[in-house]
């Protein structure tokens, strides 16, 4: 019976040490991290778009955490610098992602700042990136015979546009694109200012 108590005690101590090391200490180190100097809060449209991003599972295929130059070729791919804790100040929940089926989106707003490109890419990714395995999101768009005042018409490349129809973005598509374009972390950071 004594060996079971030792085993249970050892397991509890190991669990406590792991929790302290992996949860408590990082929380204490990062809990009072200020936002990065160039970071701006999300607008209302961007917050709605962020919810669309979450609801449609974009985080399952796209990360928002390019790795440092010493760890991966993310910088050479044009995905930008490695993030710092202050870059995620306004993010809750954090949408770091766990795998990359598609490219990292941490700086997609700097790489693809065009509303028209982003809308068209959501409508039919292969019209913009040959061989893309991203699904299209036709439910973010309406096909109309004629555009009405206030409609955001999506200019789809020839060969991908529906015949005799106009592709119009829904409010959800516009909000999602606002969120994506807002993902621009190209402002300079001072890594020494982050150390305490």
C-alpha positions as a Python dict, from the first residue, in 0.01 Angstrom:
ca = {
    (1, 'X'): (0, 0, 0),
    (2, 'X'): (291, 234, 73),
    (3, 'X'): (421, 210, -286),
    (4, 'X'): (81, 324, -419),
    (5, 'X'): (99, 635, -202),
    (6, 'X'): (450, 704, -328),
    (7, 'X'): (336, 658, -687),
    (8, 'X'): (35, 884, -635),
    (9, 'X'): (247, 1145, -456),
    (10, 'X'): (508, 1137, -734),
    (11, 'X'): (239, 1177, -1000),
    (12, 'X'): (84, 1472, -816),
    (13, 'X'): (423, 1645, -773),
    (14, 'X'): (502, 1589, -1143),
    (15, 'X'): (162, 1729, -1245),
    (16, 'X'): (208, 2032, -1018),
    (17, 'X'): (556, 2103, -1158),
    (18, 'X'): (435, 2066, -1517),
    (19, 'X'): (140, 2299, -1453),
    (20, 'X'): (364, 2555, -1287),
    (21, 'X'): (620, 2539, -1567),
    (22, 'X'): (382, 2535, -1864),
    (23, 'X'): (90, 2745, -1737),
    (24, 'X'): (157, 2952, -1427),
    (25, 'X'): (506, 3089, -1504),
    (26, 'X'): (426, 3191, -1866),
    (27, 'X'): (103, 3354, -1746),
    (28, 'X'): (291, 3556, -1486),
    (29, 'X'): (555, 3658, -1742),
    (30, 'X'): (306, 3768, -2009),
    (31, 'X'): (1, 3883, -1813),
    (32, 'X'): (101, 4249, -1810),
    (33, 'X'): (245, 4266, -2163),
    (34, 'X'): (136, 4592, -2329),
    (35, 'X'): (23, 4601, -2693),
    (36, 'X'): (295, 4647, -2952),
    (37, 'X'): (340, 5016, -3039),
    (38, 'X'): (197, 4996, -3392),
    (39, 'X'): (-90, 4762, -3306),
    (40, 'X'): (-440, 4906, -3340),
    (41, 'X'): (-760, 4769, -3183),
    (42, 'X'): (-1000, 4589, -3414),
    (43, 'X'): (-1286, 4786, -3565),
    (44, 'X'): (-1645, 4664, -3528),
    (45, 'X'): (-1639, 4522, -3883),
    (46, 'X'): (-1310, 4345, -3813),
    (47, 'X'): (-1449, 4193, -3492),
    (48, 'X'): (-1753, 4064, -3684),
    (49, 'X'): (-1518, 3930, -3952),
    (50, 'X'): (-1309, 3759, -3686),
    (51, 'X'): (-1620, 3578, -3568),
    (52, 'X'): (-1689, 3469, -3928),
    (53, 'X'): (-1327, 3347, -3947),
    (54, 'X'): (-1377, 3141, -3630),
    (55, 'X'): (-1723, 3010, -3727),
    (56, 'X'): (-1601, 2884, -4064),
    (57, 'X'): (-1297, 2704, -3924),
    (58, 'X'): (-1032, 2911, -4104),
    (59, 'X'): (-805, 2859, -3802),
    (60, 'X'): (-790, 2486, -3879),
    (61, 'X'): (-594, 2546, -4200),
    (62, 'X'): (-425, 2882, -4141),
    (63, 'X'): (-188, 2983, -3864),
    (64, 'X'): (-123, 3337, -3743),
    (65, 'X'): (228, 3288, -3608),
    (66, 'X'): (517, 3297, -3854),
    (67, 'X'): (827, 3141, -3710),
    (68, 'X'): (1163, 3311, -3668),
    (69, 'X'): (1421, 3300, -3945),
    (70, 'X'): (1631, 3050, -3750),
    (71, 'X'): (1344, 2801, -3726),
    (72, 'X'): (1172, 2803, -4065),
    (73, 'X'): (1167, 2972, -4408),
    (74, 'X'): (859, 3177, -4320),
    (75, 'X'): (1042, 3508, -4366),
    (76, 'X'): (1167, 3400, -4711),
    (77, 'X'): (808, 3310, -4803),
    (78, 'X'): (717, 3673, -4738),
    (79, 'X'): (511, 3600, -4430),
    (80, 'X'): (691, 3862, -4222),
    (81, 'X'): (873, 3869, -3894),
    (82, 'X'): (813, 3638, -3603),
    (83, 'X'): (545, 3774, -3368),
    (84, 'X'): (593, 3902, -3015),
    (85, 'X'): (344, 3871, -2730),
    (86, 'X'): (222, 4231, -2772),
    (87, 'X'): (104, 4152, -3128),
    (88, 'X'): (-180, 3946, -2981),
    (89, 'X'): (-293, 4199, -2719),
    (90, 'X'): (-645, 4243, -2866),
    (91, 'X'): (-694, 3878, -2962),
    (92, 'X'): (-929, 3669, -2755),
    (93, 'X'): (-937, 3387, -2817),
    (94, 'X'): (-594, 3370, -2976),
    (95, 'X'): (-611, 3224, -3325),
    (96, 'X'): (-256, 3096, -3355),
    (97, 'X'): (-354, 2777, -3536),
    (98, 'X'): (-200, 2435, -3500),
    (99, 'X'): (-114, 2343, -3858),
    (100, 'X'): (-71, 2500, -4199),
    (101, 'X'): (-268, 2354, -4480),
    (102, 'X'): (-276, 2706, -4621),
    (103, 'X'): (-35, 2997, -4577),
    (104, 'X'): (16, 3185, -4253),
    (105, 'X'): (-218, 3486, -4229),
    (106, 'X'): (-37, 3694, -3964),
    (107, 'X'): (46, 3956, -4231),
    (108, 'X'): (-207, 3880, -4504),
    (109, 'X'): (-327, 4242, -4489),
    (110, 'X'): (21, 4357, -4596),
    (111, 'X'): (64, 4086, -4861),
    (112, 'X'): (-286, 4111, -5011),
    (113, 'X'): (-442, 4447, -4914),
    (114, 'X'): (-692, 4438, -5201),
    (115, 'X'): (-1057, 4395, -5103),
    (116, 'X'): (-1138, 4276, -5456),
    (117, 'X'): (-862, 4011, -5452),
    (118, 'X'): (-968, 3877, -5112),
    (119, 'X'): (-1336, 3862, -5207),
    (120, 'X'): (-1257, 3688, -5535),
    (121, 'X'): (-1028, 3445, -5357),
    (122, 'X'): (-1305, 3355, -5112),
    (123, 'X'): (-1548, 3305, -5401),
    (124, 'X'): (-1312, 3080, -5600),
    (125, 'X'): (-955, 3034, -5469),
    (126, 'X'): (-835, 2851, -5780),
    (127, 'X'): (-916, 3154, -5995),
    (128, 'X'): (-641, 3339, -5806),
    (129, 'X'): (-399, 3067, -5691),
    (130, 'X'): (-365, 2773, -5928),
    (131, 'X'): (-368, 2441, -5746),
    (132, 'X'): (-507, 2589, -5424),
    (133, 'X'): (-672, 2332, -5199),
    (134, 'X'): (-875, 2596, -5014),
    (135, 'X'): (-1249, 2539, -5046),
    (136, 'X'): (-1460, 2807, -5206),
    (137, 'X'): (-1721, 2981, -4993),
    (138, 'X'): (-2014, 3043, -5231),
    (139, 'X'): (-2254, 3102, -4939),
    (140, 'X'): (-2073, 3432, -4875),
    (141, 'X'): (-2201, 3561, -5210),
    (142, 'X'): (-2525, 3611, -5397),
    (143, 'X'): (-2568, 3563, -5769),
    (144, 'X'): (-2789, 3836, -5913),
    (145, 'X'): (-2907, 3926, -6260),
    (146, 'X'): (-2816, 4287, -6195),
    (147, 'X'): (-2631, 4472, -5920),
    (148, 'X'): (-2833, 4704, -5701),
    (149, 'X'): (-2714, 5031, -5547),
    (150, 'X'): (-2490, 4959, -5248),
    (151, 'X'): (-2392, 4609, -5368),
    (152, 'X'): (-2024, 4516, -5363),
    (153, 'X'): (-1974, 4338, -5695),
    (154, 'X'): (-1692, 4086, -5705),
    (155, 'X'): (-1487, 4101, -6026),
    (156, 'X'): (-1420, 3732, -6092),
    (157, 'X'): (-1160, 3649, -6360),
    (158, 'X'): (-1295, 3538, -6699),
    (159, 'X'): (-1362, 3166, -6711),
    (160, 'X'): (-1459, 3157, -6343),
    (161, 'X'): (-1746, 3405, -6347),
    (162, 'X'): (-2102, 3271, -6372),
    (163, 'X'): (-2270, 3331, -6706),
    (164, 'X'): (-2512, 3623, -6718),
    (165, 'X'): (-2492, 3675, -6341),
    (166, 'X'): (-2326, 3924, -6110),
    (167, 'X'): (-2145, 3800, -5797),
    (168, 'X'): (-2231, 4018, -5496),
    (169, 'X'): (-2057, 3992, -5157),
    (170, 'X'): (-2269, 3945, -4846),
    (171, 'X'): (-2205, 4150, -4530),
    (172, 'X'): (-2032, 3844, -4377),
    (173, 'X'): (-1786, 3828, -4668),
    (174, 'X'): (-1713, 4200, -4639),
    (175, 'X'): (-1655, 4172, -4264),
    (176, 'X'): (-1426, 3869, -4310),
    (177, 'X'): (-1221, 4058, -4568),
    (178, 'X'): (-1198, 4358, -4333),
    (179, 'X'): (-1059, 4127, -4066),
    (180, 'X'): (-808, 3971, -4308),
    (181, 'X'): (-690, 4309, -4434),
    (182, 'X'): (-654, 4422, -4072),
    (183, 'X'): (-397, 4144, -4018),
    (184, 'X'): (-98, 4366, -4091),
    (185, 'X'): (181, 4343, -3835),
    (186, 'X'): (451, 4514, -4039),
    (187, 'X'): (507, 4789, -3783),
    (188, 'X'): (855, 4787, -3628),
    (189, 'X'): (912, 4633, -3288),
    (190, 'X'): (1192, 4681, -3040),
    (191, 'X'): (1265, 4338, -2890),
    (192, 'X'): (1478, 4495, -2615),
    (193, 'X'): (1181, 4699, -2491),
    (194, 'X'): (992, 4373, -2432),
    (195, 'X'): (1250, 4243, -2185),
    (196, 'X'): (1203, 4338, -1822),
}
